[in-house]
Amino acid sequence: MLEHLIDLGNEAGNIELRTVVLQKCSLPQQFVRFSVDPMIDALDAKQTSRATSRLMHAQRSCGLEIAPPVGAVLDLDEALGGRYRIKTYLLEADMLEGQDAENFTLQTMPAGEHAEMIAAGTVGDHQSALLELFQDLHQKGLAAAGDIYLFDELSYLTYANRDFSVRYAVSVKKAV
């Protein structure tokens, strides 16, 4: 976790906001999954606060170190419909060291080609950033091929005058 924070801090000065970059991920990434049912509206601070509180309570009851989520998963169909809805929070998989992993559900971000974009601003700005991501993919002859992963980019370090900054990542395919 600390190495991840150091890497993010080092990259902060080189970030171009709202620029879509295509990346090849050779290995899948695994996270501990905390599902949110029903999905929550990420634009509603009360819903996200309650869900985060439930997440931390679940961590404590499972004997895990309490830590904020490193990311979340947005439902692709909801996002394509203009709704910014979280269906899963993600925790670092290394939290499970020394734990019985069978008691936890893992979420795998697949290997392959991904489109990534970093956006900073208010929650409303993020909704428009997702639309820009989809438009850019369309212009490149690509389409989203799975749910959208979002990862906090140390908002409190990188963009002091913004509400928060997030890296979006989505698997891509050729558009049909």
C-alpha positions as CSV (number, residue, x, y, z in Angstrom):
1,M,0.0,0.0,0.0
2,L,2.8,2.5,0.9
3,E,4.6,1.8,-2.3
4,H,1.4,2.5,-4.3
5,L,1.1,5.9,-2.4
6,I,4.7,6.8,-3.2
7,D,4.2,5.9,-6.9
8,L,1.1,8.1,-7.1
9,G,2.9,11.0,-5.5
10,N,5.8,10.7,-7.9
11,E,3.4,10.6,-10.9
12,A,1.3,13.6,-9.8
13,G,3.4,16.2,-11.6
14,N,3.2,14.4,-14.9
15,I,-0.5,13.9,-15.1
16,E,-2.5,15.2,-18.1
17,L,-6.1,15.5,-17.0
18,R,-8.9,14.2,-19.2
19,T,-6.6,12.7,-21.8
20,V,-7.5,9.1,-22.8
21,V,-4.4,6.8,-22.9
22,L,-4.6,3.3,-24.2
23,Q,-2.6,0.8,-22.1
24,K,-1.7,-2.9,-22.4
25,C,-2.1,-4.6,-19.0
26,S,-0.2,-7.9,-19.2
27,L,-1.5,-9.2,-15.9
28,P,-4.9,-9.1,-14.3
29,Q,-5.2,-7.2,-11.1
30,Q,-7.0,-8.6,-8.1
31,F,-8.8,-6.7,-5.4
32,V,-11.0,-7.6,-2.4
33,R,-14.6,-6.9,-3.4
34,F,-17.3,-5.3,-1.3
35,S,-20.5,-5.3,-3.2
36,V,-23.1,-2.5,-2.8
37,D,-26.6,-3.7,-3.2
38,P,-28.6,-1.9,-4.4
39,M,-26.1,0.2,-6.5
40,I,-25.6,3.6,-5.0
41,D,-25.6,7.0,-6.8
42,A,-22.1,8.2,-6.6
43,L,-23.4,11.8,-7.0
44,D,-25.2,11.5,-3.6
45,A,-22.8,12.2,-0.7
46,K,-25.1,10.6,1.8
47,Q,-25.3,7.3,-0.1
48,T,-21.6,7.1,-0.6
49,S,-20.9,8.0,3.1
50,R,-23.2,5.3,4.3
51,A,-21.8,2.7,1.9
52,T,-18.2,3.6,3.0
53,S,-19.3,3.3,6.7
54,R,-20.8,-0.2,5.9
55,L,-17.6,-1.2,4.2
56,M,-15.4,-0.3,7.2
57,H,-17.8,-2.0,9.6
58,A,-17.5,-5.2,7.4
59,Q,-13.7,-4.9,7.5
60,R,-13.7,-4.8,11.3
61,S,-16.2,-7.6,11.6
62,C,-14.0,-9.8,9.3
63,G,-10.9,-9.0,11.3
64,L,-9.3,-7.0,8.5
65,E,-7.3,-3.8,9.0
66,I,-9.7,-0.9,8.4
67,A,-8.8,1.1,5.3
68,P,-10.6,3.2,2.9
69,P,-11.4,1.7,-0.5
70,V,-8.7,2.1,-3.2
71,G,-11.4,2.2,-5.9
72,A,-14.8,1.3,-7.1
73,V,-16.5,-0.3,-10.0
74,L,-19.2,1.6,-12.0
75,D,-21.7,-0.5,-13.9
76,L,-21.1,0.1,-17.7
77,D,-24.7,0.0,-18.7
78,E,-25.6,2.6,-16.0
79,A,-22.7,4.8,-17.1
80,L,-23.7,4.5,-20.8
81,G,-27.2,5.6,-19.7
82,G,-25.7,8.7,-18.1
83,R,-26.0,7.4,-14.5
84,Y,-22.9,7.4,-12.2
85,R,-23.7,4.3,-10.1
86,I,-21.3,2.3,-7.9
87,K,-21.8,-1.4,-7.6
88,T,-18.6,-2.5,-5.9
89,Y,-15.9,-1.0,-3.7
90,L,-12.4,-2.3,-4.1
91,L,-9.8,-2.9,-1.4
92,E,-6.1,-3.9,-1.8
93,A,-5.8,-7.6,-2.2
94,D,-2.7,-7.7,0.0
95,M,-5.1,-6.9,3.0
96,L,-5.8,-10.7,3.0
97,E,-2.3,-11.7,4.0
98,G,-2.6,-14.0,6.9
99,Q,-6.4,-14.3,6.4
100,D,-8.5,-17.2,5.1
101,A,-9.1,-15.9,1.6
102,E,-12.0,-18.3,1.0
103,N,-14.1,-15.9,3.2
104,F,-13.7,-13.1,0.8
105,T,-14.7,-12.4,-2.8
106,L,-12.0,-11.2,-5.2
107,Q,-12.7,-8.9,-8.1
108,T,-10.4,-9.2,-11.1
109,M,-9.6,-6.4,-13.4
110,P,-8.8,-8.3,-16.6
111,A,-5.5,-8.2,-18.5
112,G,-5.6,-6.7,-22.0
113,E,-6.1,-3.3,-23.6
114,H,-7.6,-0.6,-21.4
115,A,-8.4,3.0,-21.9
116,E,-7.4,5.1,-18.9
117,M,-8.2,8.8,-18.1
118,I,-7.6,10.9,-15.0
119,A,-10.1,13.5,-14.1
120,A,-10.3,16.0,-11.3
121,G,-13.1,18.2,-10.0
122,T,-16.5,18.0,-8.5
123,V,-18.7,14.9,-8.6
124,G,-20.6,16.6,-11.5
125,D,-17.4,17.1,-13.4
126,H,-16.8,13.3,-13.2
127,Q,-20.1,12.6,-14.9
128,S,-19.0,14.7,-17.9
129,A,-15.5,13.2,-17.8
130,L,-17.0,9.7,-18.3
131,L,-19.0,11.0,-21.3
132,E,-15.7,12.4,-22.7
133,L,-14.1,9.0,-22.2
134,F,-16.9,7.3,-24.2
135,Q,-16.7,9.9,-27.0
136,D,-13.0,9.6,-27.3
137,L,-13.3,5.8,-27.5
138,H,-15.9,6.2,-30.2
139,Q,-13.7,8.5,-32.2
140,K,-10.9,5.9,-32.0
141,G,-13.2,3.1,-33.3
142,L,-13.3,1.5,-29.9
143,A,-16.0,0.8,-27.3
144,A,-16.0,-0.1,-23.6
145,A,-15.9,-3.8,-23.1
146,G,-16.7,-4.1,-19.4
147,D,-17.4,-2.2,-16.2
148,I,-15.5,0.9,-15.4
149,Y,-12.9,0.8,-12.6
150,L,-12.1,4.0,-10.8
151,F,-9.2,4.6,-8.5
152,D,-8.6,7.5,-6.2
153,E,-5.5,9.3,-7.2
154,L,-4.6,10.8,-3.9
155,S,-6.8,13.8,-4.3
156,Y,-5.6,15.5,-1.2
157,L,-2.0,15.5,-2.6
158,T,-2.4,16.1,-6.3
159,Y,-5.2,18.6,-6.8
160,A,-5.6,20.7,-3.7
161,N,-8.2,23.0,-5.2
162,R,-10.4,20.2,-6.6
163,D,-12.9,18.0,-4.8
164,F,-11.2,14.8,-5.9
165,S,-9.2,13.1,-8.6
166,V,-9.9,9.7,-10.1
167,R,-8.2,7.4,-12.6
168,Y,-10.8,5.7,-14.8
169,A,-9.9,2.4,-16.4
170,V,-12.0,0.3,-18.8
171,S,-11.3,-2.7,-21.0
172,V,-11.8,-1.8,-24.7
173,K,-12.7,-3.6,-27.9
174,K,-13.2,-2.7,-31.5
175,A,-16.5,-0.9,-32.0
176,V,-19.1,-2.7,-34.2
